[in-house]
Amino acid sequence: MDSTLRPLALVTGASSGIGYELARLFAVDGYDVVITATGPGLENTAEAVRSTGAEAIIIPADLTQYDGVEALYHGIRDLNRPLSAAALNAGVGLGGHFLGGTELKKEFELIQLNITSQVHLTKRLLPDMVALGEGKILYTASISGTMPTPYEAVYGGSKAFLISFVEAVKAEIADSGVSITLLLPGEVDTKFWHRAGMDTSKLGLGVKAPPTQVAQEGYDAMMAGKDRVVAGKSESKFIGRVLNNILPDTTKASQHAKGSRPGSGLE
Ligand SMILES: NC(=O)c1ccc[n+]([C@@H]2O[C@H](COP(=O)([O-])OP(=O)(O)OC[C@H]3O[C@@H](n4cnc5c(N)ncnc54)[C@H](OP(=O)(O)O)[C@@H]3O)[C@@H](O)[C@H]2O)c1
């Protein structure tokens, strides 16, 4: 297909896990895909995208940095093609006791990526979509955003922020023609857990949903213009859709702590 006729999508955090799968789904569906992350894994994603006949445009960017987000946005603008869809998916976790078990520097980096870069990208990308009167954005949040998450206290807070922020902005642009969808996965089998230092926790060692399934559920919800989707294992869906809407925060916190506490998976 002539590339000027193909719609263009953006996937952040496209070098592995859920983002890799989302990039592949866009490509299979006829989109060219801008893929971004910091690591070498992007080449692998580009190969998967190109194997479908789609174009893969790699724009490496460290989204913890203001200049990284700006460079990504300007890289997309320079393509002179409207962005039809964006999966704003990049994010990291961080496990450990808040007192003495985690570094403040790492917590600030998490906030920069999971919160600041999401606000920043929304500020840049959304006006162009609203001006066109069309577009789709999928935000990867987490069921962790629907409960306090001890031993990953800043992570759960970052996803709670994202859910609140996205719902608020969505209400402001309700009649714009742009659709916004929240993806709330439970535990997914990606590098996330090791990277967050949660290898010895019950959650880190437990059964997880495959990223293929979670990405597909998010992709389908975005394409259907749904408000949000809780994705992954049926247990995660029950927690995200039912339990976390009725239990008090103190109960949710103590339940979560049983699975997230460092070493809980080795006892
Ligand atoms: N896995 C789970 O159980 C789970 C559950 C709920 C929600 N989520 C959410 O799902 C999203 C994707 O995570 P995943 O599970 O697929 O884990 P993953 O495989 O570790 O993917 C994380 C992605 O974010 C990118 N990233 C990390 N730091 C970055 C930075 N500074 N700048 C730009 N990109 C950066 C990584 O690329 P580079 O390292 O190459 O930069 C990678 O592509 C995250 O938002 C996560 O919070 C995951």
The ligand as an SDF file (V2000), in Angstrom:
LIG
                    3D

 48 52  0  0  0  0  0  0  0  0999 V2000
    3.9210   -6.3740   33.3370 N   0  0  0  0  0  0  0  0  0  0  0  0
    2.9120   -6.1550   34.1550 C   0  0  0  0  0  0  0  0  0  0  0  0
    2.5440   -6.9920   34.9970 O   0  0  0  0  0  0  0  0  0  0  0  0
    2.1210   -4.8700   34.0470 C   0  0  0  0  0  0  0  0  0  0  0  0
    0.9060   -4.7700   34.7430 C   0  0  0  0  0  0  0  0  0  0  0  0
    0.1610   -3.6040   34.6590 C   0  0  0  0  0  0  0  0  0  0  0  0
    0.6310   -2.5410   33.8910 C   0  0  0  0  0  0  0  0  0  0  0  0
    1.8070   -2.6450   33.2300 N   0  0  0  0  0  0  0  0  0  0  0  0
    2.2660   -1.4890   32.4630 C   0  0  0  0  0  0  0  0  0  0  0  0
    2.4840   -1.8980   31.1280 O   0  0  0  0  0  0  0  0  0  0  0  0
    3.3780   -0.9690   30.5020 C   0  0  0  0  0  0  0  0  0  0  0  0
    4.3870   -1.7620   29.6790 C   0  0  0  0  0  0  0  0  0  0  0  0
    5.1720   -2.5660   30.5480 O   0  0  0  0  0  0  0  0  0  0  0  0
    5.5670   -4.0690   30.2160 P   0  0  0  0  0  0  0  0  0  0  0  0
    4.9100   -4.9280   31.2090 O   0  0  0  0  0  0  0  0  0  0  0  0
    5.3650   -4.3380   28.7840 O   0  0  0  0  0  0  0  0  0  0  0  0
    7.1050   -4.0610   30.6230 O   0  0  0  0  0  0  0  0  0  0  0  0
    8.4560   -3.9580   29.7610 P   0  0  0  0  0  0  0  0  0  0  0  0
    8.5860   -5.1360   28.8700 O   0  0  0  0  0  0  0  0  0  0  0  0
    9.5310   -3.7000   30.7670 O   0  0  0  0  0  0  0  0  0  0  0  0
    8.2280   -2.6760   28.8480 O   0  0  0  0  0  0  0  0  0  0  0  0
    8.4690   -1.3510   29.2990 C   0  0  0  0  0  0  0  0  0  0  0  0
    8.7290   -0.4710   28.0990 C   0  0  0  0  0  0  0  0  0  0  0  0
    8.9520    0.8770   28.5640 O   0  0  0  0  0  0  0  0  0  0  0  0
   10.1700    1.3480   27.9830 C   0  0  0  0  0  0  0  0  0  0  0  0
   10.8810    2.3070   28.8180 N   0  0  0  0  0  0  0  0  0  0  0  0
   11.4230    2.0850   30.0370 C   0  0  0  0  0  0  0  0  0  0  0  0
   12.0720    3.1860   30.4630 N   0  0  0  0  0  0  0  0  0  0  0  0
   11.9200    4.1070   29.4770 C   0  0  0  0  0  0  0  0  0  0  0  0
   12.3790    5.4340   29.3140 C   0  0  0  0  0  0  0  0  0  0  0  0
   13.1100    6.0580   30.2460 N   0  0  0  0  0  0  0  0  0  0  0  0
   12.0550    6.1090   28.1710 N   0  0  0  0  0  0  0  0  0  0  0  0
   11.3310    5.4800   27.2110 C   0  0  0  0  0  0  0  0  0  0  0  0
   10.8680    4.2350   27.3090 N   0  0  0  0  0  0  0  0  0  0  0  0
   11.1740    3.5520   28.4290 C   0  0  0  0  0  0  0  0  0  0  0  0
   11.0140    0.0790   27.8100 C   0  0  0  0  0  0  0  0  0  0  0  0
   11.9830    0.2810   26.8070 O   0  0  0  0  0  0  0  0  0  0  0  0
   13.5620    0.5220   27.0490 P   0  0  0  0  0  0  0  0  0  0  0  0
   13.9570   -0.2010   28.2920 O   0  0  0  0  0  0  0  0  0  0  0  0
   14.1510   -0.0190   25.8060 O   0  0  0  0  0  0  0  0  0  0  0  0
   13.7030    1.9920   27.1550 O   0  0  0  0  0  0  0  0  0  0  0  0
    9.9720   -0.9190   27.3330 C   0  0  0  0  0  0  0  0  0  0  0  0
    9.7740   -0.7900   25.9540 O   0  0  0  0  0  0  0  0  0  0  0  0
    3.9660   -0.1350   31.6280 C   0  0  0  0  0  0  0  0  0  0  0  0
    3.3420    1.1330   31.6230 O   0  0  0  0  0  0  0  0  0  0  0  0
    3.5980   -0.9040   32.8810 C   0  0  0  0  0  0  0  0  0  0  0  0
    3.4520   -0.0520   33.9990 O   0  0  0  0  0  0  0  0  0  0  0  0
    2.5550   -3.7830   33.2970 C   0  0  0  0  0  0  0  0  0  0  0  0
  1  2  1  0
  2  3  2  0
  2  4  1  0
  4  5  1  0
  4 48  2  0
  5  6  2  0
  6  7  1  0
  7  8  2  0
  8  9  1  0
  8 48  1  0
  9 10  1  0
  9 46  1  0
 10 11  1  0
 11 12  1  0
 11 44  1  0
 12 13  1  0
 13 14  1  0
 14 15  2  0
 14 16  1  0
 14 17  1  0
 17 18  1  0
 18 19  2  0
 18 20  1  0
 18 21  1  0
 21 22  1  0
 22 23  1  0
 23 24  1  0
 23 42  1  0
 24 25  1  0
 25 26  1  0
 25 36  1  0
 26 27  1  0
 26 35  1  0
 27 28  2  0
 28 29  1  0
 29 30  1  0
 29 35  2  0
 30 31  1  0
 30 32  2  0
 32 33  1  0
 33 34  2  0
 34 35  1  0
 36 37  1  0
 36 42  1  0
 37 38  1  0
 38 39  2  0
 38 40  1  0
 38 41  1  0
 42 43  1  0
 44 45  1  0
 44 46  1  0
 46 47  1  0
M  CHG  2   8   1  16  -1
M  END
$$$$
